[in-house]
Amino acid sequence: MAAGGLSIGVLMWSFGLHTQTDRLITARWATLIPLFVMASMVALRRTRPLTALNIGTVALVADQFTYGTLVTALLFTDLVYAAVVYGTSAAARRIPYLTGLITIGVTIGFLVWWQNAIALVVGLITGMVSFLPALTGAVVRNHRQAADAALLRAEQTALLAEMDRTQAVVAERARMARELHDMVANHLSAIAIHSTAAMSIDEPATTRQALTVIRENSVAGLSEMRRLIGLLRDSSGDSEPAAAPTLAGLDALVDQARANARPSGLVLVLEDGRESTEGLPAPVELAAYRIVQESLTNALKHAAPGEVRVVLTGGRAALTVEVTSPRGERPGPTAPGSGAGLVGMRERVDLLGGAFEAGPVTDRDGRRQWQVRAELPMDVKDEERA
């Protein structure tokens, strides 16, 4: 741009095309000095916009004392535009106001001096050379800033969407892990204990009973596993989801656990002291059912012979689930534990905003017990995941 403007300006100068006559400096070659300076400043318009504008302004004023060229004025308009677009934010705000005031001042000054309407033409030219490029630069800069802000918002939105997707995947995997553990761990624990008993006790009756329990738990665990796999594979959304277990099936759960725990010397007792058995939110029922199921599984793995008591209490505000089992040395086979069951129970309660405790306690008779206690608030929506 600098080279092209300089070439055109020199060409116009060589043909004697000037913008003014009868100036202070009459030497024709003097016209080339402001032109060369202005062209040099155009080369700096991106890297040093304010410096180029200041020096260009001096060159434009000097050009008024020579015969002048139109190219010098046109190059100056580009310097004004570049100072607003590429300069600092403060300069971009000040330059349009300053050039506007200069335009008004020049117009009024020449009107007072000349007392002629030609002063309006001079003011118009001044505005076209200074104020109009500054205003154009301000508009372009604002559009660019708006585009950059929109791009930044789009990137932030995409980042937040990716974070939400990642969190949703993690939460879904955690929910699947809880469901898988709670559904299958009970059956596998019973299988492990009874298979160990069948191998260690050389009695046909005991072995047959253990194999019967093993088969029942294998079939039940396989059925629940197939149901879960079917839900994961079915992505059409057309089929109805399988019904989640409720507290109405708690008796059957305790009966099954009672049959599995009988060889270990455990006696299971269920006490339902709720004020009402109706109107429970689905997430609360599912969480309570899974907590009882996992607690009974842990008792089957680790509890000493004695009474395992399941107690349900509560009213409209909250449902309380307590499962107490005896602690101590346990004869016969045991099953290893990983601690994932306690983590899953705590996660279920935390998702509902409840309170969860698990640890050793001492009953009134001084006997050591292990107690799991969960308080589940009722003020949750059915859409919330347990």
C-alpha positions in Angstrom: 0.0 0.0 0.0 2.9 2.4 0.8 4.7 1.6 -2.4 1.6 1.9 -4.5 0.6 5.2 -2.9 4.1 6.6 -3.3 4.2 5.6 -7.0 0.8 7.2 -7.8 1.8 10.3 -5.9 5.1 10.7 -7.8 3.3 10.1 -11.1 0.7 12.8 -10.3 3.5 15.2 -9.2 5.4 14.5 -12.5 2.3 15.6 -14.5 1.9 18.7 -12.3 -1.4 17.6 -10.7 -1.4 19.5 -7.4 -4.2 20.3 -5.0 -3.1 23.9 -4.2 -1.6 27.0 -5.8 0.3 30.1 -4.5 1.7 28.4 -1.4 4.5 29.5 0.9 7.0 27.0 -0.4 7.1 27.3 -4.2 9.6 24.7 -5.0 7.9 21.8 -6.7 10.3 19.2 -5.2 9.1 20.2 -1.7 5.8 18.5 -2.4 7.6 15.1 -2.5 8.8 15.4 1.1 5.4 15.0 2.8 4.5 12.4 0.3 7.6 10.2 1.1 7.0 10.7 4.9 3.3 9.8 4.6 4.1 6.7 2.5 6.7 5.6 5.1 4.2 5.9 7.9 1.7 3.8 6.0 4.3 1.0 6.1 4.2 1.3 10.0 0.4 1.5 10.3 0.0 -2.0 11.8 3.1 -2.2 14.1 3.2 1.5 15.3 -0.2 2.9 14.5 -0.1 5.9 16.9 3.4 6.9 16.0 2.5 6.7 12.3 -0.6 8.9 12.9 1.4 11.6 14.8 4.1 11.8 12.2 1.6 11.6 9.4 -0.3 14.5 10.9 2.8 16.6 10.9 3.4 15.6 7.3 -0.2 16.5 6.3 0.2 20.0 7.9 3.5 20.5 6.1 1.9 19.4 2.9 -0.4 22.4 3.2 2.6 24.8 2.8 3.5 23.2 -0.6 1.5 22.6 -3.7 0.4 19.3 -2.2 -0.9 16.1 -3.7 -4.2 14.3 -3.3 -2.4 11.0 -2.5 -0.8 12.5 0.6 -4.3 13.3 2.0 -5.7 9.8 1.0 -2.8 8.1 2.7 -3.4 10.1 5.9 -7.0 8.8 6.0 -5.6 5.3 6.1 -3.4 6.2 9.0 -6.4 7.6 11.0 -8.3 4.4 10.2 -5.4 2.1 11.2 -4.8 4.1 14.5 -8.4 3.3 15.6 -8.5 -0.3 14.4 -5.0 -1.4 15.5 -4.2 1.1 18.3 -4.9 0.9 22.0 -8.4 0.9 23.4 -7.9 4.3 24.8 -6.8 5.7 21.5 -9.7 4.0 19.7 -12.1 5.9 22.0 -10.4 9.2 21.8 -9.5 9.6 18.1 -13.1 9.7 16.8 -14.1 12.4 19.3 -10.9 14.4 18.7 -11.2 14.3 14.9 -14.9 15.3 15.3 -13.9 18.3 17.4 -11.2 19.2 14.9 -13.7 19.1 12.0 -16.1 21.3 13.9 -13.4 23.7 14.9 -12.0 24.1 11.4 -15.4 24.7 10.0 -16.3 27.4 12.6 -12.8 29.0 12.3 -12.9 29.4 8.6 -16.5 30.7 8.7 -15.5 33.4 11.1 -12.3 34.2 9.1 -13.6 34.1 5.6 -17.3 35.0 6.2 -18.0 32.7 3.2 -19.9 29.5 2.5 -16.7 28.0 1.1 -15.7 27.4 4.7 -18.3 24.7 4.8 -16.6 22.9 2.0 -13.3 23.1 3.8 -15.0 21.7 6.9 -16.5 18.9 4.9 -13.1 18.0 3.4 -11.5 18.0 6.9 -14.2 15.7 8.1 -13.7 13.3 5.2 -10.0 13.2 5.8 -10.1 12.8 9.6 -13.4 12.2 11.2 -14.9 9.8 8.6 -11.9 7.4 8.6 -11.9 7.4 12.5 -15.6 6.7 12.6 -15.2 3.8 10.1 -12.3 2.4 12.1 -14.4 2.5 15.3 -17.2 0.6 13.6 -14.8 -2.0 12.3 -13.1 -2.4 15.6 -16.4 -2.8 17.4 -17.5 -5.5 15.0 -14.3 -7.3 15.4 -14.5 -7.2 19.2 -18.1 -8.4 19.0 -17.0 -11.3 16.7 -14.2 -12.2 19.1 -16.5 -12.1 22.1 -19.0 -14.3 20.2 -16.3 -16.8 19.4 -15.1 -16.8 23.0 -18.7 -17.4 24.2 -19.0 -20.2 21.7 -15.8 -21.9 22.8 -16.9 -21.5 26.5 -20.3 -23.0 25.7 -18.6 -25.9 23.9 -16.3 -26.4 26.8 -19.2 -26.3 29.3 -21.1 -28.7 27.2 -18.2 -31.1 27.1 -17.8 -30.8 30.9 -21.5 -31.5 31.3 -21.3 -34.5 29.0 -18.2 -35.9 30.9 -20.0 -35.4 34.3 -23.1 -37.1 33.0 -21.1 -40.1 31.7 -19.2 -40.3 35.0 -22.5 -40.1 37.0 -24.2 -42.7 34.8 -21.2 -45.1 35.2 -21.3 -44.6 38.9 -25.1 -45.4 38.9 -24.5 -48.5 36.8 -21.8 -49.6 39.1 -24.0 -49.3 42.2 -26.9 -51.1 40.5 -24.6 -53.9 39.3 -23.0 -54.3 42.7 -26.2 -54.3 44.6 -28.0 -56.7 42.3 -25.2 -59.3 41.9 -23.1 -59.0 45.0 -25.8 -60.6 47.2 -26.0 -63.7 45.1 -22.3 -64.1 44.5 -21.6 -63.8 48.2 -24.1 -66.5 49.0 -22.5 -68.7 46.2 -19.0 -68.1 47.6 -20.0 -69.0 51.2 -22.0 -72.1 50.3 -19.5 -73.4 47.8 -16.7 -73.1 50.4 -19.0 -74.9 52.9 -19.7 -77.7 50.3 -16.0 -78.2 49.8 -15.0 -78.1 53.5 -17.8 -80.2 55.0 -17.8 -83.8 53.9 -21.5 -84.5 54.5 -23.8 -85.4 51.6 -26.8 -83.6 53.1 -24.9 -80.4 53.7 -23.3 -80.5 50.3 -26.7 -81.0 48.6 -28.2 -78.1 50.6 -25.3 -75.9 49.7 -25.5 -76.8 46.0 -29.2 -76.0 46.1 -28.6 -72.5 47.5 -25.8 -72.1 44.9 -28.1 -73.0 42.1 -30.9 -70.7 43.3 -28.5 -67.7 43.6 -26.8 -68.4 40.3 -30.2 -68.4 38.5 -31.3 -65.3 40.3 -28.1 -63.5 39.7 -28.0 -64.5 36.0 -31.5 -63.3 35.6 -30.8 -59.9 37.1 -27.6 -59.6 35.1 -29.5 -60.3 31.9 -32.0 -57.7 32.8 -29.3 -55.1 33.3 -27.5 -56.0 30.1 -30.8 -55.7 28.2 -31.4 -52.2 29.6 -27.9 -51.1 28.5 -28.2 -52.6 25.0 -31.7 -51.2 24.3 -31.0 -47.6 23.1 -34.3 -47.3 21.1 -36.2 -45.8 24.0 -39.4 -47.6 22.8 -39.4 -50.3 25.4 -40.7 -49.7 28.9 -37.9 -49.7 31.6 -37.9 -52.5 34.0 -39.6 -51.8 37.3 -37.3 -50.8 40.1 -37.5 -52.8 43.3 -39.6 -51.2 46.1 -40.1 -51.8 49.8 -43.1 -54.0 49.0 -40.6 -56.7 48.0 -38.6 -56.3 51.2 -40.2 -59.4 52.8 -39.1 -61.5 49.8 -35.6 -60.1 50.0 -35.3 -60.9 53.7 -36.7 -64.4 53.2 -34.1 -65.1 50.5 -31.3 -63.7 52.7 -32.7 -65.8 55.6 -32.3 -69.0 53.6 -28.8 -68.0 52.5 -27.8 -67.1 56.1 -29.2 -70.1 58.0 -26.0 -72.2 57.7 -24.0 -69.3 59.1 -26.1 -69.1 62.3 -27.7 -65.8 61.4 -31.3 -65.0 62.3 -32.9 -62.2 60.3 -35.7 -60.1 61.7 -37.6 -57.4 59.8 -39.4 -54.6 61.7 -41.5 -52.2 59.7 -42.5 -49.3 62.0 -43.4 -46.8 59.3 -46.4 -44.6 59.9 -47.5 -45.2 56.3 -46.4 -47.6 53.7 -47.8 -45.6 50.8 -46.8 -42.4 49.0 -43.0 -42.9 49.1 -41.0 -41.3 46.3 -39.5 -43.9 43.9 -35.9 -42.8 44.5 -36.4 -43.2 48.3 -37.9 -46.6 47.9 -35.1 -47.8 45.6 -32.4 -46.4 47.9 -33.9 -48.0 51.0 -34.3 -51.3 49.2 -30.6 -51.3 48.0 -29.3 -50.3 51.4 -31.1 -53.2 53.1 -30.0 -55.5 50.3 -26.3 -54.5 50.6 -26.4 -54.5 54.4 -27.7 -58.1 54.4 -25.0 -59.1 51.9 -22.4 -57.6 54.2 -23.9 -59.5 57.2 -23.8 -62.7 55.2 -20.1 -62.1 54.5 -18.8 -60.9 57.9 -21.4 -61.1 60.7 -20.9 -63.4 63.7 -23.7 -65.9 64.5 -26.7 -64.0 66.0 -29.6 -61.8 65.2 -29.5 -59.4 62.2 -32.2 -56.8 62.6 -33.7 -54.6 59.9 -35.7 -51.7 61.2 -37.7 -49.2 59.1 -39.1 -46.1 60.8 -40.2 -42.7 59.7 -43.1 -40.5 58.7 -43.8 -37.8 56.2 -40.4 -36.0 56.6 -37.9 -38.8 56.3 -37.5 -42.6 56.2 -34.9 -44.2 58.5 -33.3 -47.5 57.7 -31.3 -49.3 60.3 -29.6 -52.7 59.8 -27.7 -54.1 62.9 -25.7 -57.3 62.8 -23.4 -58.9 65.5 -19.7 -58.5 65.4 -17.1 -61.0 66.4 -15.3 -64.1 65.3 -17.3 -66.1 62.8 -17.0 -69.9 62.4 -17.2 -71.4 59.0 -16.6 -69.9 55.5 -16.5 -66.2 54.8 -16.5 -64.1 51.6 -14.0 -61.3 50.9 -15.2 -57.7 50.8 -13.9 -54.7 48.8 -15.7 -51.8 50.6 -17.6 -50.9 47.4 -20.9 -51.7 49.1 -20.4 -49.0 51.8 -19.3 -46.5 49.1 -22.4 -47.2 47.0 -24.8 -46.9 50.0 -23.2 -43.5 50.9 -23.5 -42.3 47.4 -27.1 -43.2 47.2 -27.9 -41.3 50.4 -25.8 -38.3 49.4 -27.7 -38.0 46.1 -30.9 -37.7 48.0 -29.5 -35.2 50.5 -29.8 -37.6 53.4 -27.5 -38.8 56.2 -25.6 -42.0 56.3 -23.6 -43.7 59.1 -21.9 -47.1 59.2 -19.7 -48.4 62.0 -19.4 -50.4 65.2 -21.8 -49.8 68.1 -22.5 -51.4 71.5 -26.0 -52.4 72.4 -27.6 -52.2 75.9 -26.3 -55.6 76.9 -22.7 -54.6 76.0 -22.5 -56.7 72.9 -20.6 -55.4 69.9 -22.7 -54.7 66.9 -22.2 -53.3 63.4 -24.9 -50.8 62.4 -25.8 -49.2 59.1 -28.1 -46.2 59.5 -29.5 -44.1 56.7 -32.0 -41.2 56.9 -33.7 -40.5 53.5 -35.7 -37.3 53.1 -39.0 -37.5 51.5 -38.9 -34.1 49.7 -37.3 -35.5 46.4 -38.9 -35.8 43.0 -39.5 -39.1 41.3 -37.3 -38.0 38.4 -34.2 -37.8 40.7 -31.9 -40.8 40.4 -31.3 -42.9 43.5 
